Amino acid sequence: MLTSLTLLVPPAPSSPLLSFNRLSHFPFSPSISAAASASDFLRLVSRRLALATKMQSVTTMTTQEEECMGSVKAQLAKLFEASLKVTLPNEPDVEPLIAACTGKFGDYQCNNAMGLWSKIKGKGTQFRGPPAVGEAIKNNLPNSEMIESCSVAGPGFVNVVLSKNWMAKSIQKMLIEGIDSWAPMPPVKTAVVDFSSPNIAKEMHVGHLRSTIIGDTLARMLEFSKVKVLRRNHVGDWGTQFGMLIEFLFEKFPNFEDATETAIGDLQAFYKASKQRFDSDPVFKERAQQAVVRLQGGEEKYRRAWAQICEISRTEFHKVYQRLGVHLEEKGESFYNPYIPGVIEGLTKQGLVEESQGARVIFIEGVNIPLIVVKSDGGFNYASTDLAALWYRLNEEKAEWIIYVTDVGQQQHFDMVFKAAKRAGWLPQGDNSYPKASHVGFGLVLGEDGKRFRTRNTEVVRLVDLLDEARSRSKAALIERGKGEEWTEEEIESTADAVGYGAVKYADLKNNRLTNYTFNFDQMLNDKGNTAVYLLYAHARICSIIRRSGKDIEELMNKGTLVLEHKDERDLGLHLLQFAEVVEEACTNLLPNVLCDYLYNLSEIFSKFYSNPECKVIGSDNETSRLLLCEATAVVMRKCFNLLGITPIYKI
């Protein structure tokens, strides 16, 4: 049993690393800070075995969880599961295939009949084809208030029409209990989302935009789904470049501890100047190389200089994160550095690490190049750090799903790291079992010339400048529309923040993350079409409708009754009810654009409802019900904005 679930327990780091690790900046896990005792080993084995028993299919959910879910698809799946067991008792563990309908026959569809027929034909079955299987599935459905009618079409497709009374009750129940009652429940409790990850001493540029925005949205969706999310900023805060940076700091600022962000100025320029000096001055280069040795040996002066450079960088990063409303916990390369020797030793004992041209590597089946884990000069690299980080996240942080958000260019690297982890027994072989690791790749941000987005002098665009430009344009548009006379300064500023930063985020997230997209301020700040501006204004208009009614919406929730009599009311209600399964799909496939599509369609469906004279809201006989439908739409829109990291606005 233990062979198939190999647990790596790294020995104590070698003495130089250990002495460096004991510096207060580095928290060190007590379970592996010295040679693991027998009790430590048994404790970790026990934990690993417990984790292994939880490996399960992505779609596995307990009955209790299904009952709690807001997902219509999950609730229907439960009913069809019961029917399938009665229909074909000799075909156990058949997973119901439920999908939303796009045709005119129903709202949802069960598509099991054809697949089941291929299994049972020729086995003396009573059925005479897929339509007969479909009829039996339909007839064996348990009674449920959520279903108004069922029919069978084509080769056994079972179409379901939802009860409009059940739909209305479900929406009103959400209004009373809160949108969290519609949260999906994925089969994991703890996840790590590794995103943003800029390099110390370098400015965050437009290339970091996608990782930061996509990673934050994935974390938000998982958090909404009741998953404990460890938001990790794997900053590049370790490596040979710090030798030249430290020596350059000493040279420019003899009293280096007095050096501030203001004194150093542009970090990117500071880095370039130090690199230029390193490349052109052999004496400086030698000092820089010695500085690396002293830093890694834990020499106090060099450690303080390193910490000073890191802190100045963090101040710059914080400016970006503050504007974007993103929070992360930093655990950079230096954090995992002390764990590397033990992890490599454990992999070596398992026979995974081999010698190749002076380096130590892991060969991956189906890949022409090996995964280098120790360079020929004895140094560690990205693969070493990433393996140590993966080990730590599985064994110390007990993560069941580890998600890495980087550009598509790193796909092969992470694929090799994950395959090495599977060879080591850290991860199960199947892609649909937990614990698992996923790489979330994304394409480039392009300029209008179709090339990588840069300034006119070919420099990479600083992210903080990009965000400030979006905010500035948003504010100018508000002033141009006369809001400077109507609104307070605080309202102007907060709306400029929400619209400007929201526009940048949505322009990125609405695209499939694997594709490149063109960055264009005019398009993203347009108040028409599929943009954040349009959607934020649509939400504000709904809020305005409710305010103009003069009614207490809280009182209406508890005393009024929502009904869905008109087709446009029912269409809107159905789309609202599909929110939970959309979030679940976006989470499962790690695709934020799925949620963006849902949000834009919700706005369009609401617009159709509200513009229909037959669905008049204020002053109509159905005013209470339609105000509740307006409020439900606003609530779902706000949650979508929240998951996308966008701040809603309430007036325009």
N, C-alpha and C positions, 0 to 999 in steps of 0.2 A: 504493500500500500504506500509506504513512504517513498519507494523508488519512483512511483509515478507522480508524486506530489513533492518533488524535491524542494526542500527549504534551505535557502542559503542563509547561513549565519556568519557574517564576516567576522574575522578575528579583529583584534585591536589594530588601529592604524599604526604605521611605523612611527618612530619617535618624533621626527621633525613635524609630521602632519599632526600628531597628537598634541605636541606643544603649541602648535598654531591654533589647533581647535580649542584648546583650553582658554584661549582669549575670550573675553566676555561677549564678543560679538557673535560667537558661534554657539548656539544651543546644541548640545550633543546628547543623543539618546542614551540613557543609562543602560539599555538592554544590550548595546554593543560597544560601549565605551571601553570595555576591557574584554579579555577573552571570555566568551560566553560560558557561564556555569551550566551545569546539567539542568538546574531548575529553569534557567532562562531559556535553554534550548527546548525543554519540554513545553514551556509556556508558549513559545513561538510556534512549535509544531502543532500544539493544540489549536492555536488561533488559525493556523493555515488550513488545518483539517476542517475546522468549522466553516471557514470561508469556502472550502471546496464543496462542502455539502450544499452550499447555496447556489452552485452553478446550475443554471436553468435556462430554458428557452426564453428569448426576448418576450414572447407573448404570454408567458406563464403568469397567472394572477390568481390569488385565492378568491374564494367565493365572497368572503367578507369585503375584499377590496373591490370586487365587481359591484357589490351592492352600494358601495360608497361613491362610485365614480359617477361623474356627471356625463360621461360619454354615452351618447345614444347607441353608438355602434357596439360598445361593450355590453350594454344592457340587452340589446337584441341578440348578441352572440350567446349570452347566457340562455336565452329562451331557445335558440336554435340548437344549442348544445344538448339541451334536454330532449328536443325532438329527434335529433340524430341518434341518440342512444336508444330511443324507442323504435325508430324506423329501421335501424341496422344494428341490432344488439351484438352481432358477431364481428362488427368493425369498430373496435374500441379506439379511444383517443383520436377521434376525427375532429379536427379543428374547424369550427364554423368559419366560412369565408363570407364575410359581410362587407358590403361596399355601398356607398351612397349612390343613388340612381341619378343618371343624367337625362333619362327619357321621361315619357309621360305616364309610365305604368305604376310608379310608386315613388316613395322617398328613399327606401333602402332595398337591397337585394341580397338574397342568400344564393351563392353560386357553387354549392357543393355537388349538385346532382350529377353533372357530367363526370367529374372526377371519381365519384363513388361508383357510377355505372361501369367505368373502366376496370374497377377493382372486383366487382361482383358478377359481371356477366360471365356466363359459362360455368357458374358455380351452383346451378340449380336454383337461382333466385326466382322469387315470385314476380319480380318486376320485368317489364318488357321494354325498357329503354329509359333514358334520362327524364322525359316528361313524367313518367309514372313515379320515378323516385322523387321528383320535385313535388308531385301531388301528395305523396305520403309524408314528406317533410312538412308540407303546409298543414296537412290534417292533424299531425301529431304535435303541433305547437301547443304549449300550455296556454291557458287563458291568461290574458294580460290586458290591463287597462291602457297600455301604451299603443296597442295595435287596433286600428279601426277596421282594416280589411287586408286580405292577402289574395294574391292570384299567381298563377303559374304561366310563364310565357316561354316560347322557344324551347330550347333543349333543357327544360327543367328549372329555369331561373324562378326563384320564389320572390315575388315583389311584395313589399310591405308598404302600406299607407299608414302613417302614424295618426293616432287620434288627436284631433285639434284640441279637444278638452284636456287631454294629458299634456300636450305641448304647452298650453297656456298655464296649466298648474305648475309645470316644471320651471317655466320662466319666472313666474311669480314667486315660487319657492326660492329660486336663486336670488331674487331681489331682497327677500327677507333674510336669508341665511348668509348672503354674500357670495361674491364670485369665486371665492376659494372652494366653495362646495362643488364647483365644476372642475376642479384641478384633476388632471390625470394622475395615475399612480403607477409609475414604472417600477419594475422589479429590482430596484437598487436602493440602498439607503444612503450610501456615501459615494460621491464622485469628486474627482479632481479635474478642474478645467485649467489647463496650462495655456496662458495667452498673453499677448502684448510683448513681453520679453525683449525690451530694448537692450542695447549695449551701454554699459557705463562709459562716461566721457564722450558719448556721441549724442547728438540731438535726436529726438524722436522726429521722424520724417513721415511723409505720406505713406511710405511702405509699411509703417506700423499701424496705420489707420484701420485696415481691414481686420488684422488679428485682434486688435483691441475691441472693436465694435462687435465683430462676430462672436468672439469669446464671451463678452459681457452678456450678449443676448442668450447664448446657450446656457450660461450660468443662471441667468434670470428664469429661463423656462424650467430648468431643473429645480431651482429653488421653489418656484410656484408649485411644482409637482411633488413637494414635500421631501425632496432629496437634500441631504446635507452636502453643500458644495464647498470644496476647498479651492478658492480662487488663487491660483499660483502665478506669480510673476517671476519666471525663470530668467532673471536678468543676466547678461554677460558681465559678471563682476570678477572674473578670474582669468589669468592667462599671462603670456609673456609680454603683452602690450603694456601691462602695468609697470614694468620696469622703466620703460622710456617715459611714461607719464609721470612717474614719481620723480625721476631724475630731472625732468624738465620743470616740475613744480619746485624742486629744491633750488634749481638754477634761477628761476624767475622770482621766487619768493623765499629768500633765506629763512625768514620767519613764516614757514609755510602754514602754520596753524592759524595765522591771521588772514590767509588767503580766503576770500569769499567769492561768491558767485559774481558779484559786481566787479571785483578786482580781476578775476580770471577772464570775465567777459564771455565771448562766444565759445562754448565748449567744443564745437566742431572745429573752429579755428585753432583752439588750443591743441586739440588732438592732431590736426594736420601739421602744425608747427613742430610738435614733438616728433612726429613720424618723419618729417623732412630732416630734422636734426639727426635722428637715428640712422637714416639712410646715407647721410653725407659726412658724418663726423665719426671716424673709427673710435676715438677716445670716448666720446659720449656713448657710442654703442656698447663698448665694453662695460662702462659704468652702469648702463641700463640693464645689461645681462646679469651683472652682479647684484643689482637691486632686486631682480626677480628671485635670486637665490636667498637673499636676506629676507624678503617678504615671505617666501614660502617657509623659511626657517622660523618665522614668528618674531623677528627683531622688532622691538617696540616702535622705534622711530618710523620704520617703513610701514608697519601696520597702521600707525596713526595717519601717515600720508595717504595710504590706500583708502582708509575710512573717510578721510577728508574729500578725496576725489569722488568717492561713491556718494557721499552726502550731497555734494553740489549737484551731481547728476540727478539724484532723487528729487531735489527741489525743482529742477527743470521738468522732470517727468510729472511731478504733482500738478504743474500748471495745466498739462494736457488732461490728466485724469479728472481734475476738478471741473474743467469745462465740459467734459464728456459725462460727468456723473458716474465714473467708473471707480470701483474700489477693488484692490487686490492685496494679497499678502505676499511680500517678497520672500522668496527662497531661491536665491541665485545659484550660479555654478559653484561658488565657494562653499555653500552650505553642504552640498553633496560630496565635495572633494574628499573629506576624510573617510567616506564610505567606499570609495572606489577600490582601494587595494583589497579589502575583504571580499567585495563582490567578484572581482577578477579572480581571486584565489579560489573562491567557491566554484566558479564556472570552470576553472582549470581542473579542479579535483573531479568534476563531473565529466571531464574529457572533452569539453566543448572548445577550449582555447588551444590553438595549435601555433607552432612557429612557422613563419613564412617570410623569407627575405629579411630576416632580422627583426621583424615585428611579430607581435602576438595577435592572432586573428581568430574570428569565428567564421567558419564557412557556412553559407546559407544555401540550401537546396534551391536550384532554379535561378540563382544569381551568379553572374560571371565573376564579380569582384567580392572579396571577403569583407567582413565587418572588422575593421582594425580597432582593437581595444587597448593596445599598448603600442606606441610608435617605436620605430627602430632605435631612437635615442632614449627610450625608456619613459618618455612622457605620456601623459594621458591626453585624450581628445574628446570631441563631442560625444562619440559613441560611448566612451568610458563613463562620462558624466550622465548621459541619458539612461544607461543601464543601471547605474547607482540610484538615480532618481526614481526609476520605475520600481526597483527593488524596495526602496524606502516607502514609496506610496502604497505598494501592496502590503507590506509587512508592518510598517510602523503607523501609517495613516489609515490602513484597513480600507482603502478605496476599492470599490467594486467596478467602477468605470473610470478610466483615465483618458481624458480627451486632450489632444495636442492641437492647437490652432496655429498653423504656420502656412507659408506659401506652398503651392503645389510642387515647387522645386525640391522640397525636402521629403516628398512622398516616399521615395525609395529608401532613404536613410531610416525613416521611422518604420517602414515595412520590414527592413532587415532587423532592427532592434526588437520589434514585436515577435518576429520569427525566432530570434535567438532566445527570447523569453519563453516562448512555447517549447523550444528544445530543452530549456532548463527546467521545465515543469512549473514555471511561475504562473503561466496562463494556460487555460484549456485549449485543446486543438481547434475546436469549433468556433466559428465567428459569432454564433448566436448564443454563446454561453458566457456566464460571468464567473470570475472577474474578467474584464476585457479592456483592451486599449484601442483607441481609435484616433486616426489622424484626420483632422479637418483641414483639408487644403483649400486654398483660394487663389484666384487669378490676380493679375496686375491691375493697378490703377493707371489708366492711360490719359494722356493729354488729348486735346482736340486734333492733334496731328497724328493720332494713332500710335504714338510712341510712349514709352514710360514717362509718367508725369514729372516734369522738372520745371525750374524757373527758366527765364530767357537766357541766363548765363550758364545753363546746363547743370546748375546745382539742384540737388534733391530738395524738394519743398519742405520747409519746417512745418511740422504739424500744428504747432501753436499759432503760427501765422495764418495757416489755412483756416483754422477754426475762427480766429478773430475776424478774418475777411468775411466769412459767412455771416457772423453775428452783425458786423457793420452794415452789410448789405440789407439784412433783415430789418435792422433799425431804420435805415434810410427809407425803406419801402413803407414802414409804418408812419414815419413823419410825412412822407409824400401823400399818404392817404388821409392826412389831417388829424391823426391820432395824437399829435403833440399838443393840440388844443383841448382835446376831449379827455385824455388820460393823464394820470399822475406820472411823474418821472419813474417811479418804481414799477408801474404797470408797463410802461414802455420798455424798460430795461429787462424785466423778467420775460416779457413776450418776445423780445429780440433774442434772448438766450434760448428760449424754448424752440422758436421757429428756426433760428440760424443753425444751432447745433443739431436739432432734430432733422433738418433738411439734409445735412451731410450724412447723418447716420442712415436715414431711410433710403437715400440714393444708393448707398452701398448695399444695404440688407435686402432690398427688393429684388436684386439680381441673384441668380443662382451663384453661389460663392465660387464655384469652379471656373466661372467665366471671367474674362477681363471686363472692365467697364470704364467708360469715359467720364472723367470728372468735369462737370460743366455747371458753374454757379447759376447761370440763367435758367437752365432746365430744372435743377433741384429746388430753386426758390420760386418756381412758377406756381401760381395758385390754382392752376387747372391741370387735370390729368392725374396720373398716379404719382403724386408727390406728398411729402410730409405736410407741406403748407396746405394743400387741398384738404387732406384728412384732418388736420388740426382745426381748420376753419369749419369743416363739416361737424366736428364734435362741438365746437363753440356754438354753432347754429342750433343744434339739438338742445343744448343747455339754455339757449335763449328762448326756445319754444316753451320749455318747462317753466322758466321764470315768468314769461308773459302770461301764462295761464293763471298766475296768482295762487295756484294750489300748493298745499303742503304735500310734497311727494312722499314723505315718510308716512304720513297719515293714509295716503292713497294705497300704499303698499300693503298696509295692514287691514284696511277696511274696504278697499275697492276690489274689483274682480277684473282680471285680464281675460279677454276673449279674442279668438282669432277667426272671425266670421268671413271677412273679405279675403280673396285670394292673395292680394298684396300683403295683408297682415300675416297670413299663414306663411308665405314665402319668407318674410322677414323673420318670423318666429322660428322657422326651420333652420335658417342660417345661424341664428343665435345659438340654437341648441347644438350645432355642429362645432362650436368653439373648442370644447374639450378634446375632441378627436383630432382637430387640426393641430392643437398644441402637442398632443401625443405624437402625431406624425412628424412634426417639425423636430421634436426631441429625438425620436427614434432614428431618424435619418440625418439629424444634425444639419437641417436646412432652414435657416430663418426666413428665406423668401416664401416658404409655404405660409407662414403666419402673415407676411406682408400681403400676399395675394388674398388671403381671407379678409383682412382688414379693409382693403380697397373694395372688394366685392360687397362687404357689409355696408360700406358707405353708399355704393351704387344702389343696392337693394333698398336701403332706407330712403334714398332720394326718390326712387320710383313710388314707394309707399306714400311718402309725404306729399308728393306733387300730384297724386291722384285725387281729384275732387271728391270721389266717393269715400276717401279716407281722411276727410277733414278732421283735424285734431281739436283745436280750441273752439268751443261753442257747439260741438256736435253732440248728438245723443250718446255717442260712445267716447266722450272726452276722457273719462277716467281710465278706461282700458287703453286708449291710444297714448295717453300720457305715460302710463306704465310701460308700454312698448317702447316709447321714446327713451325712457329712463333705462330700460334694459339694454337698449342699443348703446347708450352713452356709457353704461357700466362696462360692457364688453369692449367697447372702443378704448376706454381708459386702461383696461387691463392689457390690451394689445400694445398700447403705447408704453405701458410700464415694462412689458417683456422686451420691447425693442429699445428700451432705455431712452424714450422720448417723453418729455414733460408736456402734458396736455394744456391747452388754453381754454378759457371759459367764456371769453367774449372777443368780438372782432369789431 
